[in-house]
Amino acid sequence: MNKSVNTLTDPVEIIDQALTTEKAHAIFAMFSGGHDSLSSLHVVARHPKFRAAVHINTGFGIEETREFVRTTCRAFGYPLIEIYPQVMTYEQFVLKYGFPGPGAHRYAYVWLKERSIRKLIRDHKESFHDRFCLVTGVRRQESQRRMGNVTPIQRDGAIVWTAPILHWSLPDRERYIDEHQLPRNPVVAKLHMSGECLCGAY
């Protein structure tokens, strides 16, 4: 019997339930280059339905982070897909709408990331009913903003957003990285974030 989604805490159980209950047939792991997404990628890459790591190349992130993503995927043998904004660049967005503040984060996300994610799904669909798990490294303890609006599994059309390390604390994540001797992005040590997206909304 499947457990309630909100009672799941084990990363592998979360992934398996996402695949089973939502009938997803493949997994992509979103990899920003930060330590959370690095950990969730490493967890899910061992699953037989793992297909590739996905990095959103926003065009205005830090190149050292993009190189970290590429180097790490090569070192571990993970297929990597880089996706790009589909309609407008960040510069074009700013010239048209201004710099995004917290209230405009959703719009920046849609134009610069969501559309490219939707294209990724369209490009890999073989039939209308295909669904894909998109694994993220989001953790509830990461920020107050995310505490109340994230569950381990959320379906949005053909996308099954899956957060296998949602319940990990910072020490849990650090212990996992150390135990598996995962490389650390030096940008994170300097900025305390991946540097993949510098839209400035938050």
C-alpha positions in Angstrom: 0.0 0.0 0.0 1.3 3.4 -0.9 1.9 5.8 1.9 0.4 9.3 2.0 2.6 11.7 -0.1 3.0 14.0 2.9 4.3 11.2 5.2 7.1 10.2 2.8 10.6 11.1 4.0 12.9 8.6 2.4 14.3 9.9 -1.0 14.0 6.6 -2.8 10.5 6.1 -1.6 9.5 9.5 -2.8 10.9 8.9 -6.2 9.3 5.5 -6.5 5.9 6.8 -5.4 6.1 9.6 -7.9 6.8 7.2 -10.7 4.1 4.8 -9.6 1.2 7.0 -8.5 1.7 9.6 -11.3 2.6 6.9 -14.0 5.7 8.8 -15.0 8.1 6.8 -17.2 11.3 8.7 -17.0 13.3 11.0 -14.7 15.2 14.2 -15.3 17.1 15.8 -12.5 17.3 19.6 -12.4 20.9 20.6 -11.7 21.6 24.2 -10.9 25.1 23.6 -9.7 24.2 24.2 -6.1 24.7 21.7 -3.3 21.1 20.7 -2.9 20.6 19.9 -6.6 23.9 18.1 -6.6 22.7 15.9 -3.8 19.3 15.1 -5.3 20.9 14.4 -8.7 23.3 11.9 -7.1 20.4 10.2 -5.3 18.2 9.9 -8.4 21.0 9.1 -10.9 21.2 5.5 -9.6 17.5 4.9 -10.5 17.0 2.8 -13.7 14.5 5.4 -15.0 17.0 8.3 -14.7 17.5 9.8 -18.1 19.6 13.0 -17.7 20.6 16.0 -15.6 19.1 19.2 -16.9 20.7 22.6 -16.5 18.9 25.8 -17.3 21.5 28.1 -19.0 19.8 31.4 -18.3 22.6 33.3 -20.1 23.2 35.6 -17.2 24.4 33.2 -14.6 28.0 32.6 -13.6 30.1 30.7 -16.2 32.1 29.0 -13.4 28.9 27.3 -12.3 28.0 26.2 -15.8 31.5 24.7 -16.1 31.0 23.0 -12.7 27.8 21.4 -13.9 29.4 20.1 -17.1 32.5 18.9 -15.4 30.6 17.1 -12.7 28.3 15.4 -15.2 31.3 14.2 -17.2 33.1 12.9 -14.1 30.1 10.8 -13.0 28.9 9.8 -16.5 25.6 11.6 -16.3 24.0 12.7 -19.5 23.5 16.5 -19.5 20.9 18.6 -21.3 21.4 22.3 -21.2 18.2 24.3 -22.0 17.9 28.0 -22.7 15.2 30.8 -22.6 12.8 30.3 -25.5 11.3 33.7 -26.1 13.5 36.4 -24.7 16.8 36.9 -23.0 17.2 38.4 -19.5 18.4 41.6 -21.1 15.3 41.7 -23.3 13.1 41.0 -20.4 14.6 43.9 -18.3 14.4 46.3 -21.2 10.7 45.4 -21.7 9.5 45.0 -18.1 12.2 46.4 -15.8 14.3 44.6 -13.2 12.1 42.0 -11.4 11.5 42.4 -7.7 9.9 39.7 -5.4 6.5 40.4 -6.9 7.7 39.9 -10.4 9.6 36.7 -9.8 6.8 34.5 -11.2 7.0 36.4 -14.5 10.7 36.2 -14.8 10.5 32.5 -14.1 7.9 31.9 -16.7 9.8 33.8 -19.5 13.3 32.6 -18.6 12.8 29.1 -17.3 9.3 27.6 -17.4 8.9 27.8 -21.2 12.2 26.1 -21.7 11.2 23.3 -19.3 7.9 22.9 -21.2 9.9 22.5 -24.4 12.1 19.9 -22.8 9.0 17.9 -22.0 7.5 18.3 -25.5 10.8 17.2 -27.1 10.9 14.0 -25.1 7.3 13.0 -25.3 6.6 9.9 -27.4 2.8 9.9 -26.8 0.3 12.5 -25.5 0.0 10.8 -22.1 3.7 10.6 -21.3 4.7 12.1 -18.0 8.1 12.9 -16.6 9.5 13.3 -13.1 11.5 16.5 -12.8 13.6 16.1 -9.6 14.6 19.2 -7.7 16.9 19.7 -4.7 14.4 21.9 -2.8 14.5 21.5 1.0 11.9 22.8 3.4 14.6 24.2 5.7 16.2 26.0 2.8 14.1 29.1 3.2 10.9 30.3 5.0 9.5 31.2 1.6 9.4 27.5 0.6 8.2 26.1 3.9 4.5 26.1 3.2 4.1 25.5 -0.5 6.2 22.5 -1.4 5.2 18.8 -1.1 7.3 15.8 -2.1 5.3 15.2 -5.2 3.3 17.7 -7.3 1.9 17.0 -10.7 1.5 19.8 -13.3 0.2 18.3 -16.5 2.9 16.1 -17.9 5.4 17.2 -15.3 5.7 15.5 -11.9 7.7 17.8 -9.7 9.6 15.5 -7.3 11.5 16.7 -4.2 13.3 13.6 -2.8 15.4 15.5 -0.2 12.6 17.9 0.9 12.9 16.8 4.5 16.7 16.9 4.7 18.3 19.4 7.1 21.5 21.2 6.2 23.6 18.7 8.3 21.8 15.9 6.4 22.9 17.3 3.1 26.4 18.1 4.2 26.8 14.6 5.6 25.6 13.1 2.3 28.0 15.1 0.2 30.9 14.1 2.5 30.0 10.5 2.6 29.8 10.2 -1.2 32.8 12.5 -1.7 30.8 14.7 -4.1 32.6 17.8 -5.5 31.5 21.2 -4.3 30.9 24.2 -6.5 33.4 26.9 -5.4 30.8 29.6 -6.4 28.5 28.4 -3.6 31.3 28.9 -1.0 31.6 32.5 -2.2 28.0 33.5 -2.9 26.0 31.0 -0.8 24.0 30.1 -3.9 24.6 28.3 -7.1 24.9 31.5 -9.3 22.9 29.7 -12.0 20.3 32.5 -12.0 21.0 36.1 -11.1 17.7 37.7 -11.9 17.8 39.5 -8.6 14.1 39.0 -7.8 14.8 37.8 -4.3 
